[in-house]
Amino acid sequence: MIQAIQKIDLNCDMGEAFGNYIMPQDNLLMDHISSVNIACGFHAGDPHIMQETVNKALKKGLAIGAHPGLPDLQGFGRREMQVSPTEVYQLTIYQIGALYGFIKAAGAKLHHVKPHGALYNMAAKNQQLAQAVARAVYDFDANLYLYGLAGSALIYAANDIGLKAVSEVFADRTYLPDGSLTPRAHENALINTEKQAVEQVLNMIKRREVATLDKKMIPIHAETICIHGDNEQALTFVKAIKSSLIAEGVVIQPPL
């Protein structure tokens, strides 16, 4: 039998709001995760939200990551755009720098970078875009972790350049046979029940595999588990997942 994973990171995308509006679940979610990915202004977030989210994450003792996306506020960064590797490098550097300003001002450290939405999925498949993201992170700070879809081009690009890659899996998304996430336009892209979310996570942790839409099991390497903060059931999911992992003897902590 495959040995179960003993340590895992629970991460969540946050700060994806504007002005004085804070995503209702953000504060509560922070009590149940170990790392946070904070929007940097291109797909969501603004200076006020970034500073507030950084400060709250620090109070909770969370590892803080930058969550750069495509410049698409209306589409929430989830629509693909025609961007060159040079543009991806530049927009990644720019957004990391924006969030880092608030992190440095708070006397804290940036822990990781995790691309958002369409940028994440494009870099998962396109080697040149993956290399552009990895190079941007490396040039900013070669000691940062880069979170990317498990088994994707982004993980390989990080390893090739000497970055610490962290293989990410999802509790609230379904998978295709090639290990990619089911596109959100598909009716079965999202996992909607607590039972299914917990079952998927435990399979990935205990058996190192995940079920695809066509009911096949494929191998998967999990080092961090994402729960989307904009999912209405995010708080319910993360509580159930965390308690199930702890019951299995798994330690919840960010990559160290």
C-alpha positions as CSV (number, residue, x, y, z in Angstrom):
1,M,0.0,0.0,0.0
2,I,1.3,3.5,-0.8
3,Q,2.4,5.4,2.2
4,A,0.1,8.3,3.0
5,I,1.4,11.9,3.0
6,Q,2.3,13.0,6.6
7,K,2.4,16.8,6.0
8,I,0.4,19.0,3.7
9,D,-0.3,22.7,3.2
10,L,-3.8,24.1,2.9
11,N,-4.0,27.3,0.8
12,C,-6.7,29.7,-0.2
13,D,-6.9,32.5,-2.7
14,M,-7.9,35.7,-0.9
15,G,-8.1,39.5,-1.1
16,E,-10.1,39.2,-4.3
17,A,-12.3,42.2,-3.7
18,F,-12.2,46.0,-4.0
19,G,-12.5,49.1,-1.8
20,N,-14.1,48.6,1.6
21,Y,-15.7,45.3,0.7
22,I,-14.0,42.2,2.1
23,M,-14.9,38.8,1.0
24,P,-17.3,37.6,3.8
25,Q,-15.5,34.2,4.3
26,D,-11.9,35.5,4.2
27,N,-11.5,36.1,8.0
28,L,-13.1,32.8,9.0
29,L,-11.2,30.8,6.4
30,M,-7.9,32.1,7.7
31,D,-8.5,30.1,10.9
32,H,-8.3,26.8,9.0
33,I,-5.5,27.2,6.4
34,S,-1.7,27.4,6.5
35,S,-1.0,29.7,3.5
36,V,-2.7,32.4,1.6
37,N,-2.5,33.7,-1.9
38,I,-3.3,37.4,-2.1
39,A,-4.6,39.0,-5.3
40,C,-2.3,41.7,-6.6
41,G,-4.6,44.1,-8.4
42,F,-4.8,42.8,-12.0
43,H,-7.7,40.3,-11.7
44,A,-8.9,41.5,-8.3
45,G,-7.7,43.4,-5.3
46,D,-6.5,47.0,-4.7
47,P,-4.1,48.7,-2.4
48,H,-6.6,48.8,0.5
49,I,-7.6,45.2,0.1
50,M,-4.0,44.0,-0.3
51,Q,-2.8,45.8,2.9
52,E,-5.8,44.6,4.9
53,T,-5.4,41.0,3.8
54,V,-1.6,41.0,4.4
55,N,-2.1,42.3,8.0
56,K,-4.9,39.8,8.8
57,A,-2.8,36.9,7.4
58,L,0.1,38.0,9.6
59,K,-2.1,38.0,12.7
60,K,-3.1,34.4,11.9
61,G,0.4,33.3,11.3
62,L,-0.1,32.3,7.7
63,A,2.5,32.0,5.0
64,I,1.8,34.8,2.5
65,G,2.0,34.4,-1.3
66,A,1.4,36.7,-4.2
67,H,-1.4,35.7,-6.6
68,P,-0.7,37.4,-9.9
69,G,-3.2,37.1,-12.7
70,L,-4.0,38.4,-16.2
71,P,-5.1,42.1,-16.4
72,D,-8.8,41.3,-16.7
73,L,-10.9,42.7,-13.9
74,Q,-14.2,42.1,-15.7
75,G,-13.5,38.5,-16.3
76,F,-11.8,38.0,-12.9
77,G,-8.7,36.8,-14.6
78,R,-10.4,33.6,-15.7
79,R,-10.5,34.4,-19.5
80,E,-7.5,33.5,-21.6
81,M,-5.7,36.3,-23.3
82,Q,-3.1,36.4,-26.0
83,V,0.1,37.3,-24.1
84,S,3.7,36.7,-25.0
85,P,6.3,35.2,-22.6
86,T,7.8,38.6,-22.2
87,E,4.5,40.1,-21.2
88,V,3.9,37.3,-18.7
89,Y,7.3,37.9,-17.2
90,Q,6.6,41.6,-16.8
91,L,3.1,41.3,-15.4
92,T,4.3,38.7,-12.9
93,I,7.2,40.8,-11.7
94,Y,4.9,43.9,-11.5
95,Q,2.3,42.2,-9.4
96,I,4.7,40.5,-7.0
97,G,6.3,43.8,-6.4
98,A,3.0,45.5,-5.7
99,L,2.1,43.0,-3.0
100,Y,5.7,42.8,-1.6
101,G,5.5,46.5,-0.8
102,F,2.8,45.9,1.7
103,I,4.5,42.8,3.1
104,K,7.8,44.6,3.6
105,A,6.0,47.6,5.2
106,A,4.5,45.1,7.7
107,G,7.9,43.7,8.5
108,A,7.0,40.3,7.1
109,K,8.3,38.0,4.4
110,L,6.9,36.8,1.0
111,H,6.7,33.0,1.1
112,H,5.5,32.0,-2.4
113,V,3.9,32.9,-5.7
114,K,0.9,31.2,-7.2
115,P,-0.5,32.4,-10.6
116,H,-4.2,32.9,-10.8
117,G,-6.9,31.6,-13.1
118,A,-6.3,31.6,-16.8
119,L,-2.6,32.5,-16.3
120,Y,-2.2,29.5,-14.0
121,N,-3.9,27.2,-16.5
122,M,-2.1,28.6,-19.5
123,A,1.3,28.2,-17.8
124,A,0.3,24.7,-16.8
125,K,0.3,23.6,-20.4
126,N,2.5,26.2,-22.3
127,Q,6.2,25.6,-21.6
128,Q,7.2,29.1,-22.7
129,L,4.7,30.8,-20.5
130,A,5.6,28.5,-17.6
131,Q,9.3,29.4,-18.1
132,A,8.4,33.1,-18.1
133,V,6.5,32.8,-14.8
134,A,9.3,30.8,-13.2
135,R,12.0,33.2,-14.4
136,A,10.0,36.2,-13.0
137,V,9.8,34.5,-9.6
138,Y,13.4,33.5,-9.7
139,D,14.6,37.0,-10.7
140,F,12.5,38.6,-8.0
141,D,13.7,36.2,-5.2
142,A,15.2,32.8,-6.0
143,N,14.3,31.6,-2.5
144,L,10.5,31.9,-3.0
145,Y,8.3,28.8,-3.5
146,L,6.3,28.6,-6.8
147,Y,2.9,26.9,-6.4
148,G,1.8,25.2,-9.6
149,L,-0.6,22.5,-10.8
150,A,0.8,19.1,-9.9
151,G,2.5,17.4,-12.9
152,S,2.3,20.6,-15.0
153,A,4.7,22.6,-17.1
154,L,4.9,25.1,-14.3
155,I,6.4,22.6,-11.9
156,Y,8.9,21.4,-14.5
157,A,9.9,25.0,-15.3
158,A,10.4,25.8,-11.6
159,N,12.6,22.7,-11.1
160,D,14.6,23.5,-14.2
161,I,15.5,27.0,-13.1
162,G,16.2,26.0,-9.5
163,L,13.1,27.2,-7.8
164,K,11.4,25.3,-5.0
165,A,8.3,24.0,-6.7
166,V,5.2,23.1,-4.8
167,S,2.7,20.7,-6.4
168,E,-0.8,21.9,-6.0
169,V,-4.0,19.9,-6.0
170,F,-7.6,21.0,-5.7
171,A,-10.3,20.1,-3.3
172,D,-13.2,21.8,-5.1
173,R,-12.3,21.1,-8.8
174,T,-12.6,18.0,-11.0
175,Y,-9.9,16.6,-13.1
176,L,-9.5,15.5,-16.7
177,P,-7.6,12.3,-17.8
178,D,-4.4,14.3,-18.5
179,G,-4.3,15.7,-15.0
180,S,-5.5,19.2,-15.9
181,L,-8.5,20.9,-14.3
182,T,-11.9,20.6,-15.9
183,P,-12.6,24.0,-17.6
184,R,-15.0,26.0,-15.5
185,A,-17.4,26.2,-18.5
186,H,-18.1,22.5,-18.1
187,E,-21.2,21.6,-16.0
188,N,-19.1,19.3,-13.8
189,A,-16.1,21.5,-13.3
190,L,-16.8,22.2,-9.6
191,I,-17.2,19.8,-6.7
192,N,-20.3,20.9,-4.9
193,T,-20.6,18.5,-1.9
194,E,-18.6,18.3,1.3
195,K,-18.5,14.5,1.0
196,Q,-17.0,14.6,-2.5
197,A,-14.5,17.2,-1.6
198,V,-13.3,15.2,1.5
199,E,-13.2,12.0,-0.5
200,Q,-11.1,13.6,-3.3
201,V,-8.6,15.0,-0.8
202,L,-8.2,11.8,1.1
203,N,-7.6,9.9,-2.1
204,M,-4.9,12.3,-3.1
205,I,-3.3,12.2,0.3
206,K,-3.6,8.5,1.2
207,R,-3.5,6.8,-2.2
208,R,-1.8,9.6,-4.2
209,E,-4.4,9.4,-6.9
210,V,-7.5,11.3,-8.1
211,A,-10.6,10.3,-10.0
212,T,-11.2,11.9,-13.4
213,L,-14.5,12.9,-15.0
214,D,-14.5,9.6,-16.8
215,K,-14.2,7.7,-13.5
216,K,-10.6,6.6,-14.0
217,M,-7.9,7.0,-11.3
218,I,-4.7,8.8,-12.2
219,P,-1.6,9.3,-10.1
220,I,-1.1,12.7,-8.5
221,H,1.5,14.3,-6.3
222,A,0.1,16.6,-3.6
223,E,2.1,19.1,-1.5
224,T,-0.5,21.8,-1.1
225,I,-4.3,21.7,-1.3
226,C,-6.2,24.7,-2.7
227,I,-9.7,25.7,-1.6
228,H,-11.1,28.7,-3.6
229,G,-12.2,31.5,-1.3
230,D,-14.9,32.6,-3.7
231,N,-16.6,29.2,-3.5
232,E,-19.8,29.7,-1.4
233,Q,-19.1,26.4,0.4
234,A,-15.4,27.1,1.0
235,L,-15.7,27.4,4.8
236,T,-17.7,24.2,5.1
237,F,-15.3,22.4,2.9
238,V,-12.1,23.6,4.6
239,K,-13.4,22.7,8.1
240,A,-14.3,19.2,7.0
241,I,-11.1,18.6,5.0
242,K,-8.9,19.9,7.8
243,S,-10.6,17.7,10.5
244,S,-10.4,14.7,8.2
245,L,-6.7,15.2,7.6
246,I,-5.9,15.7,11.2
247,A,-7.9,12.5,12.0
248,E,-5.6,10.7,9.5
249,G,-2.5,12.0,11.4
250,V,-1.6,14.6,8.7
251,V,0.1,17.8,9.9
252,I,-1.1,21.0,8.3
253,Q,1.7,23.4,7.6
254,P,3.1,25.5,4.7
255,P,6.2,24.3,2.8
256,L,9.3,25.0,4.9
